[in-house]
Amino acid sequence: MPKNAALILAAGKGTRMHSDKPKVLQTMLGEPMLACVLAALRPVFADDVWVVTGHRADMVQAAFPEVPHVLQEQQLGTGHALIQALPALTKAGCTHLLVVNGDAPLLSESLVRQFLAEAVGADLAFATIELDNPGAYGRVVRQGAEVRAIVEAKDYDPALYGPPTNEVNAGMYYCALDTVESLLPHLGNTNKSGEYYITDLVGLAVAEKYNVLGVRCGRDDGLMGVNSPLELERMEETLRSRRVRDLLTSGVIIHAADSVRVGLLAEVEPGVELTGPCEIYGCSRVLRGASVASHCVLRDSVVSSGAQIRSFSHLEGAQVGEGALVGPYARLRPGAVLEAESHVGNFVELKKARLGQGAKANHLSYLGDADIGAGSNIGAGTITCNYDGKNKHITKIGKHAFIGSNTALVAPVSVGDDALVGAGSVITMDVPAGELGIAREKQKNLPRRKN
């Protein structure tokens, strides 16, 4: 039974990016380019997606540990990358293979499916696009409608191939593995770069009378590669505007849309209201009826229905319950959980802290490693002193407790239900339910010293 797989070529250094980071790890809308390519392939191939790594392979593998990798220790060209991957693919039972470049972040699931549908029955198929300025892209050579070869731009000789056209190789291939196995032994590197090109398989396949198909994809830029910071910026803006357009079409209300950035993995439901500039990245989810005001940044966070994220708030790894209010100028760090109708106000920071239903911390507080019960009120300037220099400790505050302003709660410590802590206290012992805890020196009024 045929088994399709996908192979992403991600071994290159990306010299023109002028970065120590592998090119495929350069980010677009908060995600590495490689993540954008994976997002297009996984709905089609599920877990049968492989990545060829080379330059700084350790960094790529660390960023995507769940993806099977093939190491190309020497980067000797795209054809060489395929040679390195073939044994693992064959062992996995793959019969047909889609090959794409890891620096094509605008690739879409729909384009992949369209290409595969047109490539059915071919021994070797590749995608082509039309460019006004073909630049360094490999030129497609045809005789009539029939494909004869792909020739790299630096090796193109009009005397041999005729005047070049604007049809170029788009870097996406679909092939039967048995076809590739028969052709790879004949692949050479007698070119100006001294590399083994996957594109040369086209001419070899034509010579061996295989069914070779060049699938015309018009002017679709979903297959364009990123080779410089300028191209990265242009493609990121294209991706951003497409993402915003799709959200608007789905029913998301967006103000100042030109300054809204939503990552590919983030989910924003119809009926959400966003105001730019704002940024939503990672696996964030913003549910229907919620709003995110300007100058907010969300990453890997969930905002439930009816919740409001007010201006200049930053959320990372946080969960905001229904009807909760956050900000302005709030910071929710990983592990922060706001239950329904709770409030976190200006200059309040939460880390690994739960704020129970209807609880409030409206001003100037740090709540770390804390569990705060429903209906409790945290006064301005409250700090949970959760770190003793070696270990973190938990502060527990019960239901409907009241913590006075400028209080330091030295963990581990607990405050019971309906308890009251006086303002300005340093609490080092538990405060039982229903009691008043005060820890401060009695006020003294002394004569003022005069000069």
Secondary structure, DSSP 8 states (H G I E B T S, - for coil): ---EEEEEEE----GGG--SS-GGGSEETTEEHHHHHHHHHHHHHTT-EEEEE-TTHHHHHHH-TTS-EEE-SS---HHHHHHHHHHHHHHTT--EEEEEETT-TT--HHHHHHHHHHHTT-SEEEEEEE-SS-TTS-EEEEETTEEEEEE-GGG--HHHH-S--SEEEEEEEEEEHHHHHHHGGG----STT----TTHHHHHHHHTT--EEEEE-TT-GGG----SHHHHHHHHHHHHHHHHHHHHHHT-EEESGGGEEE-TT-EE-TT-EEESSEEEETT-EE-TT-EE-TTEEEES-EE-TT-EE-TT-EEES-EE-TT-EE-SS-EE-TT-EE-TT-EEEET-EEEEEEE-TT-EEEES-EEEEEEE-TT-EE-TT-EEE-B-SS-B--EEE-TT-EE-TT-EEESSEEE-TT-EE-TT-EE-S-B-TT-EE--S-----------
